[in-house]
Amino acid sequence: MLNMKSVWFGLIWSALMALCTGVSLWQSGWHLDGAFLQAWLPCAIGALLAGTWTRHFITGRFGRLIPTQRFAAIFIILAASTIVATIVIFSIQHRSMLLNVDAGSSVIKYLVATFFDIGAVVYLFLALGLRLYLPWGVVALVVTAALLSRGYPVKAR
């Protein structure tokens, strides 16, 4: 069961990643319209899911590690979960846009199309969407991992 600290951390992480994504889009010349929201909202929702899950996952699991090991573990888990959760949200959004295209096809064709659509979304996000988190998302990630790694007492081995 999720505790409130995990939910609050998820909300704060989502706000940080939404801010980083919004700044990146704004610096790229995007205007505040529907296309901006379609690119910005999945990043914010993905960060919310990733932040909540990561905080819940790391609570009490890294007490025996030294602070540098905790930092590395939290850094990798938070980065990977944010990227994966955002890819999942983008793939759901992309698949829902193509749902009417595959409306009359068979189940096999639909599953094959879904498989290739998800692969395309993963590639597109890694090639084009990951830059939305750069450079400010990396700064937020380092600061957040440093703060979370300091928050656990070192237990005797």
The 8 nearest C-alpha neighbors of each residue, nearest first, counted from 0:
[[1, 2, 55, 3, 5, 52, 56, 6],
 [0, 2, 5, 55, 3, 6, 51, 4],
 [1, 3, 5, 4, 0, 6, 55, 7],
 [2, 4, 6, 5, 7, 1, 8, 51],
 [5, 3, 7, 6, 2, 8, 54, 1],
 [6, 4, 51, 8, 54, 3, 55, 7],
 [5, 7, 3, 9, 51, 8, 4, 10],
 [8, 6, 10, 4, 9, 5, 3, 11],
 [7, 9, 5, 11, 6, 10, 12, 4],
 [10, 8, 50, 51, 47, 6, 12, 7],
 [9, 11, 13, 7, 8, 12, 47, 14],
 [10, 12, 14, 8, 13, 9, 7, 15],
 [13, 11, 15, 9, 14, 10, 50, 8],
 [14, 12, 47, 46, 10, 16, 43, 11],
 [13, 15, 17, 11, 12, 16, 18, 10],
 [16, 14, 12, 18, 13, 17, 19, 11],
 [15, 17, 19, 13, 18, 14, 20, 12],
 [18, 16, 43, 14, 20, 15, 19, 13],
 [17, 19, 21, 15, 16, 20, 14, 22],
 [20, 18, 16, 22, 17, 21, 135, 136],
 [21, 19, 131, 17, 23, 18, 22, 132],
 [22, 20, 18, 24, 23, 19, 17, 25],
 [21, 23, 25, 19, 20, 24, 26, 18],
 [24, 22, 20, 26, 21, 131, 25, 19],
 [23, 25, 27, 21, 26, 22, 29, 20],
 [24, 26, 22, 29, 28, 27, 23, 21],
 [27, 25, 23, 28, 24, 22, 29, 21],
 [28, 26, 24, 25, 29, 23, 22, 30],
 [27, 29, 25, 26, 30, 24, 23, 31],
 [30, 28, 25, 24, 27, 35, 31, 26],
 [31, 29, 32, 28, 35, 25, 24, 34],
 [32, 30, 35, 29, 33, 36, 34, 25],
 [31, 33, 35, 34, 30, 36, 29, 37],
 [32, 34, 36, 35, 37, 31, 38, 30],
 [35, 33, 37, 36, 32, 38, 31, 30],
 [36, 34, 38, 32, 33, 37, 31, 39],
 [35, 37, 39, 33, 38, 34, 40, 32],
 [38, 36, 34, 35, 39, 40, 33, 41],
 [37, 39, 35, 36, 40, 34, 41, 42],
 [40, 38, 36, 42, 37, 41, 35, 20],
 [39, 41, 43, 42, 36, 37, 38, 44],
 [42, 40, 44, 43, 88, 39, 45, 89],
 [43, 41, 45, 40, 85, 39, 44, 46],
 [42, 44, 17, 40, 46, 13, 41, 45],
 [45, 43, 47, 41, 46, 42, 40, 48],
 [46, 44, 85, 84, 42, 48, 47, 43],
 [45, 47, 13, 49, 43, 81, 44, 48],
 [48, 46, 13, 9, 44, 50, 45, 49],
 [47, 49, 45, 51, 46, 50, 52, 44],
 [48, 50, 81, 46, 80, 52, 47, 51],
 [51, 49, 9, 53, 47, 52, 48, 12],
 [50, 52, 9, 5, 6, 48, 54, 49],
 [51, 53, 55, 49, 50, 54, 56, 48],
 [54, 52, 56, 50, 55, 51, 49, 57],
 [55, 53, 5, 57, 56, 51, 52, 50],
 [54, 56, 52, 53, 5, 58, 57, 51],
 [57, 55, 53, 54, 58, 52, 60, 59],
 [58, 56, 60, 54, 55, 53, 59, 61],
 [59, 57, 55, 60, 56, 54, 61, 53],
 [58, 60, 61, 57, 62, 151, 56, 55],
 [61, 59, 57, 58, 62, 56, 63, 64],
 [60, 62, 64, 63, 59, 69, 57, 58],
 [63, 61, 64, 153, 60, 151, 154, 59],
 [64, 62, 154, 61, 153, 65, 156, 155],
 [65, 63, 61, 62, 68, 69, 66, 153],
 [64, 66, 68, 67, 69, 63, 153, 62],
 [67, 65, 69, 68, 148, 70, 64, 149],
 [68, 66, 70, 69, 65, 71, 148, 64],
 [67, 69, 71, 70, 65, 66, 64, 72],
 [68, 70, 66, 72, 148, 67, 71, 64],
 [71, 69, 67, 148, 73, 68, 72, 144],
 [70, 72, 74, 68, 69, 73, 75, 67],
 [73, 71, 69, 75, 74, 70, 76, 68],
 [72, 74, 76, 70, 75, 71, 144, 77],
 [75, 73, 71, 144, 77, 72, 76, 70],
 [74, 76, 78, 72, 73, 77, 79, 71],
 [77, 75, 73, 79, 78, 74, 80, 72],
 [76, 78, 80, 74, 75, 79, 73, 81],
 [79, 77, 75, 81, 76, 80, 74, 82],
 [80, 78, 82, 76, 81, 77, 75, 83],
 [79, 81, 83, 49, 77, 82, 78, 84],
 [82, 80, 49, 46, 78, 84, 79, 83],
 [81, 83, 79, 85, 80, 84, 86, 78],
 [84, 82, 86, 80, 85, 81, 79, 87],
 [85, 83, 45, 87, 81, 86, 82, 80],
 [84, 86, 45, 88, 82, 87, 83, 42],
 [85, 87, 89, 83, 84, 88, 90, 82],
 [86, 88, 84, 90, 85, 89, 91, 83],
 [87, 89, 85, 91, 86, 90, 41, 92],
 [88, 90, 86, 92, 91, 87, 93, 41],
 [91, 89, 93, 87, 92, 88, 117, 120],
 [92, 90, 94, 88, 89, 93, 95, 87],
 [91, 93, 89, 95, 90, 94, 88, 96],
 [94, 92, 90, 96, 95, 91, 89, 97],
 [95, 93, 97, 91, 96, 92, 90, 98],
 [94, 96, 98, 92, 97, 93, 91, 99],
 [97, 95, 93, 94, 98, 92, 99, 100],
 [98, 96, 94, 100, 95, 99, 93, 101],
 [97, 99, 95, 100, 101, 96, 94, 102],
 [98, 100, 102, 101, 97, 96, 95, 103],
 [99, 101, 97, 98, 102, 103, 96, 104],
 [102, 100, 99, 104, 98, 103, 109, 97],
 [103, 101, 99, 100, 104, 98, 109, 105],
 [102, 104, 101, 105, 100, 99, 109, 106],
 [105, 103, 101, 102, 108, 109, 106, 107],
 [106, 104, 108, 107, 109, 103, 101, 102],
 [105, 107, 109, 108, 110, 104, 111, 103],
 [108, 106, 110, 109, 105, 111, 104, 112],
 [107, 109, 111, 105, 106, 110, 112, 104],
 [108, 110, 106, 112, 107, 111, 113, 105],
 [111, 109, 113, 107, 112, 108, 114, 106],
 [110, 112, 114, 108, 113, 109, 107, 115],
 [113, 111, 109, 115, 110, 114, 116, 108],
 [114, 112, 110, 116, 111, 115, 109, 117],
 [115, 113, 111, 117, 112, 116, 110, 118],
 [114, 116, 118, 112, 117, 113, 119, 111],
 [117, 115, 113, 119, 118, 114, 112, 120],
 [116, 118, 120, 114, 119, 115, 90, 113],
 [119, 117, 115, 121, 116, 120, 122, 114],
 [118, 120, 116, 122, 117, 121, 123, 115],
 [119, 121, 123, 117, 122, 118, 90, 124],
 [122, 120, 118, 124, 119, 123, 125, 117],
 [121, 123, 119, 125, 120, 124, 126, 118],
 [124, 122, 120, 126, 125, 127, 121, 119],
 [123, 125, 128, 127, 121, 126, 122, 129],
 [124, 126, 122, 129, 123, 127, 128, 121],
 [125, 127, 123, 124, 122, 128, 129, 130],
 [128, 126, 124, 123, 129, 125, 130, 131],
 [129, 127, 124, 130, 131, 125, 126, 123],
 [128, 130, 131, 125, 127, 132, 124, 126],
 [129, 131, 133, 132, 128, 127, 134, 23],
 [132, 130, 20, 129, 23, 133, 128, 24],
 [131, 133, 136, 130, 20, 129, 19, 134],
 [134, 132, 130, 135, 136, 131, 137, 129],
 [133, 135, 136, 137, 132, 138, 130, 19],
 [136, 134, 138, 133, 137, 19, 139, 132],
 [135, 137, 132, 139, 133, 138, 134, 19],
 [136, 138, 140, 135, 139, 134, 141, 133],
 [137, 139, 135, 141, 140, 136, 142, 134],
 [140, 138, 136, 142, 137, 141, 143, 135],
 [139, 141, 137, 143, 138, 142, 144, 136],
 [142, 140, 144, 138, 143, 139, 145, 137],
 [143, 141, 145, 139, 140, 144, 146, 138],
 [144, 142, 146, 140, 145, 141, 139, 147],
 [145, 143, 147, 141, 74, 146, 142, 70],
 [144, 146, 142, 148, 143, 147, 70, 141],
 [147, 145, 143, 149, 144, 148, 142, 150],
 [146, 148, 144, 150, 149, 145, 143, 73],
 [149, 147, 70, 145, 69, 150, 146, 144],
 [150, 148, 146, 147, 151, 145, 66, 152],
 [149, 151, 147, 148, 146, 152, 145, 66],
 [150, 152, 149, 62, 148, 153, 147, 61],
 [153, 151, 154, 62, 150, 149, 63, 66],
 [152, 154, 62, 63, 151, 65, 155, 64],
 [155, 153, 63, 62, 152, 156, 64, 151],
 [154, 156, 153, 63, 62, 152, 64, 65],
 [155, 154, 63, 153, 64, 62, 65, 152]]
